[in-house]
Amino acid sequence: MHRILPAPTVEIDTDDAYHNTRQARGVRPWLIVNMISSADGAMTIDGVSGGLASPGDKDVFGTLRTLPDVILVGAGTAIAEDYNPPSSSVSVRARRLGQGAWPVARVAVVSNSLSLDPTARLFGSRDSRPIVITSQSSDGDRRDRLAEVADIVVAGEDRVDLGAALESLAGIGASVVLCEGGPSLNAQLVAADLVDEMCISLSPMIVGGDARRIVHGAALEVPAQMELRHVLTEDHYLFLRYTVSREVMD
Ligand SMILES: NC(=O)c1ccc[n+]([C@@H]2O[C@H](COP(=O)([O-])OP(=O)(O)OC[C@H]3O[C@@H](n4cnc5c(N)ncnc54)[C@H](OP(=O)(O)O)[C@@H]3O)[C@@H](O)[C@H]2O)c1
């Protein structure tokens, strides 16, 4: 892996490249979004993102997973990608524990329908108990069934209020949250101005077809502006790290 921005160009370890200081933003955690896209903007091949990836992308994906307290994901992605709970090496666990964090990040799935399978591998983690974030309107029986394998967070009446959900995650000790998609969850987070950092892996592929982009929802009235923090490259892939610009940073 080489860093080509900021100068000078150097060979770099991904851990060092992504290991910035991130702090909660008031009542809510710092929110990173990490997604991969083809050069022509597709976020999947045959309905999943794996075909776009490379060893370098897997390295970045794994490195980013060592940083947050919670990994946030939409139910569509958790099901489509048969979500895997995160694991940590001994050294990462030691580092996290030394920083007062949980040894491994917890996964939080956002769902209103609660049509999640409690026997899915996501819910079989021995390391960390997953979280299901839902609204008051969701089905009580399904909620009870999932409560056997996950902690349930209720935020919002008809739909999950994502701002309130993030505040609830802060309430259980999360100061950094990593959102791994999908595009409809990302769109709501961007629209609500809840995203602080965007990590995009650009795959050197042209996919064509009608795959959606990494943010898919209503157009923003005003496009969110970002600042480029670094550019890494390996095997013709680009790994871009942006922070979202705000006039007043707190
Ligand atoms: N390229 C990449 O890096 C990448 C990354 C992740 C995913 N993906 C791809 O993205 C696709 C899935 O994305 P998607 O946009 O269809 O789905 P998604 O954003 O992962 O999940 C959407 C689902 O999340 C729940 N949800 C989202 N916002 C909610 C809210 N405010 N309140 C309540 N529930 C809410 C709903 O679940 P319920 O229907 O259960 O209520 C909704 O149907 C898959 O093809 C996956 O492979 C690609």
The ligand as a Gaussian input file, in Angstrom:
#p B3LYP/6-31G(d) Opt

LIG

0 1
 N      -20.410000      -1.371000      -2.224000
 C      -20.445000      -1.416000      -0.923000
 O      -19.494000      -1.018000      -0.235000
 C      -21.687000      -1.947000      -0.222000
 C      -21.773000      -1.841000       1.162000
 C      -22.931000      -2.268000       1.791000
 C      -23.964000      -2.802000       1.060000
 N      -23.837000      -2.919000      -0.279000
 C      -24.958000      -3.489000      -1.065000
 O      -26.105000      -2.687000      -0.814000
 C      -27.277000      -3.485000      -0.965000
 C      -28.175000      -3.287000       0.225000
 O      -28.421000      -1.919000       0.367000
 P      -29.900000      -1.329000       0.518000
 O      -29.801000       0.137000       0.286000
 O      -30.808000      -2.150000      -0.306000
 O      -30.237000      -1.665000       2.008000
 P      -29.626000      -1.140000       3.398000
 O      -29.427000       0.338000       3.370000
 O      -28.479000      -1.989000       3.800000
 O      -30.841000      -1.536000       4.345000
 C      -32.110000      -1.002000       4.110000
 C      -32.994000      -1.561000       5.189000
 O      -32.541000      -1.079000       6.452000
 C      -33.653000      -0.781000       7.258000
 N      -33.715000       0.665000       7.443000
 C      -32.953000       1.616000       6.832000
 N      -33.288000       2.824000       7.307000
 C      -34.271000       2.634000       8.216000
 C      -35.002000       3.496000       9.060000
 N      -34.810000       4.827000       9.074000
 N      -35.938000       2.955000       9.883000
 C      -36.129000       1.621000       9.899000
 N      -35.447000       0.737000       9.129000
 C      -34.533000       1.248000       8.297000
 C      -34.873000      -1.289000       6.522000
 O      -34.968000      -2.656000       6.913000
 P      -36.336000      -3.457000       7.016000
 O      -36.798000      -3.625000       5.599000
 O      -35.942000      -4.725000       7.683000
 O      -37.288000      -2.624000       7.808000
 C      -34.442000      -1.144000       5.080000
 O      -35.171000      -1.978000       4.207000
 C      -26.807000      -4.926000      -1.108000
 O      -26.841000      -5.248000      -2.472000
 C      -25.369000      -4.870000      -0.631000
 O      -24.581000      -5.860000      -1.228000
 C      -22.735000      -2.496000      -0.940000

